[in-house]
Amino acid sequence: MTAESSRRRWLGLVFISVAVALIIVDSTIVNVAIPSIVDDLGISSTEVQWVQETYTLVFASLLLVFGTLADRLGRRAILLVGVAIFAAASVLAALAPSGELLILSRLVQGIGGAMILPASLSIINATFRGRERAIAFAVWGSTIGGMAAVGPLLGGWLTTYFSWRWAFGINVPLGVIILIGVLVFVSESREANDGRRIDIVGALISVVLFASLVFGLIEGRTFGWWLSDAPPSWWTWEISPIPIAFGIALLALIAFVAWGLRRERLGRSTMLAFGLLRIPSFRNGNIAALIVSLGEFGIILSLPLWLQSVLGYDALQTGFVILALAIGSFVASGAVGGLGSKLSPVLIVRIGIVAEIVGLLLVALGISPDASWWNVVPGLFVYGFGVGMATAQLTSVVLMDVPLDQSGQGSGTQSTSRQIGSALGIAILGTILFTSLGTGLQARLEERSEIPASAVTQIVDAVVDSSGTAIPAIEKQSPDAAADARAAFSDATRYSAFAAAGFLALGFLASLRLHSKRDEEQTDSAGEDASAAVKP
């Protein structure tokens, strides 16, 4: 390989990493901008979740589809189309006049994001080998960490001094830069065409599975978990639509597995490479990735809301606080390169998960109505350090033993595991946040005899539906009620952080079964060397 081609590969890696970082930047910007979006568009707390979840839901639903298409049609081509769609949808989001259209724009962004992520991982897996692959994943993770550090500050600055709409508009020039860089420096690659058709039925079943599951988790507190407490206008039955949604998800899961195994027996292509699940590192790594992602991303929904609604920070100040998380991630991503030669990737993953748990516990203990930024920043740094330690290495371990010709399906599967975990985490922790906020605030207000029962209901609904942004207006009418709202919001955010730490603890337990063929070969080699050393 010539020096020119080697330099071209590494420059291509930078633009591939920035393409993935575009997704991260967008997510962090949206988190910081949410309170301003609530004020401007008047969206409810459920719509707040859907602004996040629509993107994540579509993202998770289509990762397997586009991972397969990337292998078949061309990895670079799918990446380029994904970036173009993502940038175009960002324009629609920036111009959205209502919550409904913003959610629709996020849906289209999810389609673009689902094309970018598995294609980028598949390109790295197909382009680099051996030690270079480990370095490539470290660069990939470090770039994401660096861009994650830019996101909160950029989003806070744009939202505070211009408009939350520019928080979406910034994706357009970034998208143009990525398109040019990928076209110039990244070569096209695809797997050999074996003549098998793409599993369209499996793709449709997977979309139904993920859509119905996340819908049930998000809307359960609104429509009722069993009976229809507040049924939507399109629902006429006494039973809530939520158990129906969960039932559809269960049936879709059974159908997806049965259909995939049947096609595999017939030698046809499948959406999920069930044969890959026989690889221990791939199977156990995906389980760990899903559980860890449950805890990793849910807290990012609640913390910006608490900082702005309870502590009164503006979007830029919130961005500076969240920056501690991104700095921790960036520092860890750089440290992993040095540790890689001394510690196994699996051990680095476990250390990262433990750091995440410790960080979340520190954040939870620092949350109170009278807290300041320094109460949560140390915990966020430790948490971010853990994310940086675990993320890139877990990806590397999951894909380490995957055959090259199945790298697209492998990367799509592990990305799907992460996004399913992320979607479930946001849905579950969001439900914990808003449900505990409502019940806690109602209990506090009912203890105040001077507040009528009818007013209690109105205050609770206003605080929950506005995701806390109504607290300053309530304070003008009743300072005591506003104080109760801040206390209840702080308690709810703390419970959400504890729940996230609990999911990460389960992820750590899942990582104990995480090994790879490479680790086993190194262990066997070490054992043989030791045996040889003691022979006379």
N, C-alpha and C positions, 0 to 999 in steps of 0.2 A: 504494500500500500504506500503510495507516494505521500510526501508531506502535505502537498496541496489537497489531496482527497481527505487526509486525516483532519486538516484544519477545517475543511468544509463540513465534515461530519459534526465537529464540536460546535461550530457556529450554528449549524442546523439545530443542534440540541438546545441552544439558548432560545431560539425562536419557538421551538416545540414547548419548552418549559414555560415561556411567557404566555403561550396560547392557553395552557392549563391554568396559569396564574390569573388569566383574564377572568376565569370562573370564580377564583378565590376572591379577587378584588371586588367583583360584582356583589358577592355574598356579603362581604364585610361592609361595603358601602351601603347596601340596602339595610343591614342591621342598624347602622348608625342613623340612617335617614328615616326609619320607620315612624318615630314620633312626629316628624314634620309632615310625612305623608298622611298620617292620621288627622292632623290639624287641617291640612289643605283639602283632602278629599272626603273627610268625615267617614272613614271606613271603621267597621266594628272590629272587636278583638278577634272574632272568627275570621274575618277577612284579612286581618294582620297575619294570622297563621297561614292563610291561603296564599298570600303574597309570597311567602317563603315556600310553602308546601307544594303549590302548583308547579313551581320550577323543579323542586326536588323529586316530586312524584313522577313527572314526565321524564326527568333525567334518569331515575332508577328504572322506569318501565322500558326505556329504549336502549339502555346500554348494551344489553345482549344482542339486540338487533344490529346496532351499528358496529359492535365489535366484530360480528360475523361479516357484515358488508365491507368493513375495512380490509379484512383478509382477502375477500373475493374480488372487490372492485378496485382496490388500491388504497393503501393507508394514508398517503399524502392527499389524495383526492377527497377522501371523506373528511380529513382534518380541515382542508381549505373550505369545503362547503359548510362545515360546522361553524367555522369562524365567521363566514359571511352571514349565515343565518343569525348567529348570536348578535352581531353588530347591527343588522337590520332590525331585529326585535328590540334592541336597546333604544333605537330611535322611536319606535312605537311606545315603549315604556316612558320615555322622556316626554312624549306629547300626550300621554293618557289623560283624559278629562275626568275619569271616574275610576273607582276602585275595581269595577268589573273589567274595564279595558286594561287596567294595569295588570290584573291577574291574567288576562288573556295574553298580554305581552310576555309575561313571565313564563307562560306555557310554551310560547314559541322559543324563548331563550333556552328552556329546558331541552328542546329538540336539538338546538345547536350545541349545547353543552354535552349532550349525550353522544354527539358525533366526535367532539374534540377529545374527550378523556380517553376512551379505549383506543382511539387511533394513535394518540401520542404515546401511550404506554407500549402499544404494539410496535411502533416505529423504533423506540428505544430498544425493545427486546430483540428486534430483528437486525438492528444496526450495530450493536455493541456486543462484545464477548468477554468472558472471564473478568479480569480485574477492571477492565474498561467499563464493563456493564455496571459494576458496583459504583465506580466513580460517576457514571452517567446518572444513575439514580440519585446519588448524593447531590449532584448539580441540579437535577430536577427538583429535589426537595428544597434545596437552598434557595433556588429562584422563587419557588412558591412562598417560602417563608419571607423572603425579602419583599415580594409584592403584597403579601398579607400585611406587612408592616406599613406599606404605603396606603392600603385601602382605607383603614379607619380615619387616618389623617386627611386623606384626599376627600373622602366622603364628608367628614365633618366640616372641612373648610368650604367645600362647594355648597353644602346644605346651609351652613350658617351665613355665609356672605353672598351667596347667589340664590340657589334653589335646589331642592332635592332632585329636580329634573336633570340638572347637570351631572348628578351622580350616575345617571344612566348614560347620558350623552358622552361621557368621557370614554366609553367603550368603543366608540366609532374610530377615533384616531388610533387607539391601541390595536383595533382589529385590522386597520389598513397596514400598519407596521408589520404585524404578524403575517399577513397574507404575502407581502413583498418578501420578507425574510424566508418564509417556508418555500416559496416558489424558487428562490435563488439558491438556497443552501441545502434543501432536503430532497433526496432522491426518492422516486416512487418505488414501492415494494408491494408485492402481493404474493399469496401462496399459489402454488400450482393449481390450475383449474382441474378438479376431479370430475366435473360434469354433473355434480349433485346440485339440486335446487335448494334455495334457501327455505327454511321452515317457516312459512308464512303463518300457518295455524298456530304453531308454538309461540310465535311473536305476539299474535293477537291474544292468546290465552295469558301470556305473561303480563300484558298491559291490563287486562281485566283483573288479574290477581293483585297487582300492586295498587291499582286505582281504588278498588273496593276496600282493601285493607286500610290504606291511609285515610280514605274518606270516613270510614267508621271511627277511626281513632280521633280524628279532628272534630267531627260533628257530633260525637257522642254526648258531650256535655250540653250541646245546644238542643238536639232533638230528643234526648233521653236514651239511656243505655238499653232499656227494655220496652217501656211504654212511651208513647208519644207525649212528652211534656209540652213541647212547643213544635208541633209538626210543620214541615214546610208546606207551602201552598199546594204543591203537586202531590202531596201524600194524604190519603183519606182513611187509611187503616188505623185501628187503635194501637196496634203494636208499632214500635218505632222502626224506622228504616235501618237503624244501626245493626241489630242482629241479622237482618237480611243481608246487609253488606258483608258482615263477617262470614256468614254462611256461603255467600258467593265466593269470597276469597278462599275459603277452605276447599270448596268444590273445584275452583280454578287451580289450586295447588295440586290436588290429586290428579286432575286432568292433565296438567302440565307435565308432571312426572311420568304418568302412564303413557302419554303421547310421545314424550321424548324417548323413553325406553323402547317403545315399539319401533320408532323410526331407527333407533340405533341398532336393534336386532336385524332390521331389514337393510342395514348398510346405508341408510340415508342420513342427510345432515340434520343436526338438531340445534336448537337455540342454546342449550346448555350442554357442554361437552361432558356428558355423564362419565365417560371414561376417565376424564381428568380427575374426577373425585376419588378415583382409586389411588391417586398420588397423595400420600399422607401430608406432605407439606402444603399442597394445594387445598386439600379438604379442610384440614385443621386451621390453616391460615385464613380461609374465608369465613369460617365460624368465628374465629377471634376478631377478624376485621369487622364483621357485622355487629358483634356485641360491643366492641370498643367504640364504634361509631355511634351507637345509641347514646353513650355518655359524652362523646367529644363535642357534639355540635348543638345539643339542646340548650346548653347554658347561654350560648351566644344569642338566643332569642330573648331571654329574660333580662340579662344584665344591662344592655343598653336602655331598655324600658325603665328599669329601676333607677339607673343613674340620672335619667332625664326627668322622670315623673316624681321621684322621691327626693333626690338630692338637688334637683333643679339645675343640672348641668345642661349646657347647650350641646349641639351636635359635635362641634369642634372639640370641646372639653371631653366629651364622651370618647371621641376618637383618640385623644391622647391617653385616656385610661386604658382603652382596649389595646392600644399600641404595645403595652407591656406584654400582652399575650404573644403578639407577633414578634416582638424582639426576642422573647424567650425561645420561640420556634426557630427563628433565624440563627440564634447562637447555637442551639442544639444541632441544627442541620450542618453547621460548620464543624462542630465537635465530632459528629459521627464519622467524618472522614478520617480523623486521627484515631478514633476508637476501633474502626473497622479492622485494622490489622492486629488488634489485641483482644477484642471480644467478638464472639459470634454474633451474627445478626439477630438470632433469636433472643440472646441475652440482652442486647441493646433494646429490643422491642419491650421486653419485660421491665427493664429499668425505666423506659419511657412511660409505660402504663402506670407504674408505681408513682412516678413524679406527677402524672396527671391527677391521680387520686389525691395525693398530698396537696397539690395546688388547689383543687376544688374544695377540699375541706378547709383550707386557709381562707378561701374566698367566702365560703358559707359562714365561717365564724366571724368574718369581718363585716358582714352585712347587718345594718341596723338603720333606723330612721335618722340617727344622728351621725352616721358614719361619714368619713371623708375619703378622698381618693387613695390616700396612703393605706387605708385599711384593707383594700382589695388588690392593689397593684402588686405586692409581693406574691400573693397567691396566683394571680394571673400570669406573672412571669414564670413561676415554677410549673404551672399548668401548661403554658406555651412551650416551655423547654421539653416537657414530656411529650407533647404532640410532635415536636420536631424530631425527637429521638425515635419515636415509634412509627411515624407515618411512612417515610420513605423505606425504612428497613423492612417493615411489614410487607410492603408492596414487593420488594426484592425477594423476600423469603417465599411469598406466595407463588411468584412466577419462576423461581429458581430452577425447578425441575420440569417445567412445562416445555414440551417439544416446540421447536421454532414454528412449524407449520400450523400450530394451534395457538400461537401467541395472542392473536386477536380475540379468540374466544376466551382464552385464559384471562387476559387483561380485562375484557368485558365482564367476565364473571366476577372477578375480584372487585372491580369498580362497582358492579351492581350490588355486591355484598355491602360495600361501604355506603352506597347511596340508600339502600334499603334501611340500613342501620341509622343513617342520618335522618331519613324521612320519619322513621318510627321514633327516633329520639326527639325530634322537634314536635311531633304529634303528641307523644306521651308526656314529655316535660312541659310542653305548652298547656296541655290539659291539666297537669298538676298545678302549674302556675296559676291559671285563671280560675280553676275550681277552688283551690285553697284560698285564693284571694277573695272570691265571692263569699265562701262560708265563713272565713275568718273576719271579714269586714262586717258581715251581717251580725255575727255574734258580738262583736265589739259595740256596734251601734245599738243593738237591742238592750245593752246594759245601761244605756243613757236614757233615762226616763223623759228627758226634755225633747227627744226626737220622736215624732209620731211614727207609727208602724208603716204608714203609706210613704213617708219620707225616707224611711230606711230602705225600702225596696227601690225607690228612685235613685238614691245615692249609690247603692250597690250596683245597680244596672249601669249607671253612668260611668262609674270607675272601671268596671269590668269591660264594658263595651268599648270604651275609649282607650283601653290598655293603660290606664292610669293618667292619661293626659288631661282628664277632667279635674284632677285634684286641685290645681291652682284656682279654678273657677269655684269649686266647692268651698275653698278656704275663705273666699270673700263672703259667703253666706253663713258658714259655720266652721270656725277654726278647729273646734273639737272633732267634728266629723272628718275634716281634712287630716288631722293628726292620726285618727284611727285608720284612715285610708293608707297613710304612709307606713304605719306600723304593720298593717295587714299585707301591704305589698312587699315589705321587707321580709316578713315571715314566709310569704309565698315564694319569693325569689330564693330564700335560704333552703326551703324544702326542695325546690327544683335542683339546686346545686348538690344537695345530699343525695337525691335520686340519681343524678348524673354520676356521682362518685360510686354509687352502688352498682350501676351498670358497668363502669370501668373495672370494679372489683371482679365482677363476673367475667369480664374480658381477660383479666389477668389469669383467672383460673383456667379459661379456655386456652391461653397461651402456653400453659404447662404441657399441653399435648403437641406443641408446635415443634417439629423437627423437619429436617430436609435430608435428602440423599447425600448432599454435600457434607453436612454435619456428620452423618453416619460414616461416610467414607473417611473423613478426617479422624473420627474416633477409632475406626478399624485400623487405619494407618498408624495412629499413635500406639495402639495396642500391640501391633506387630513389631514396631520399633522397640517397645519396652521389652517384649519377649526376646527379641534378638539381643538386646543389651544384657540380659541376665543369663544368656546361654554361655556355657564354659567355652 
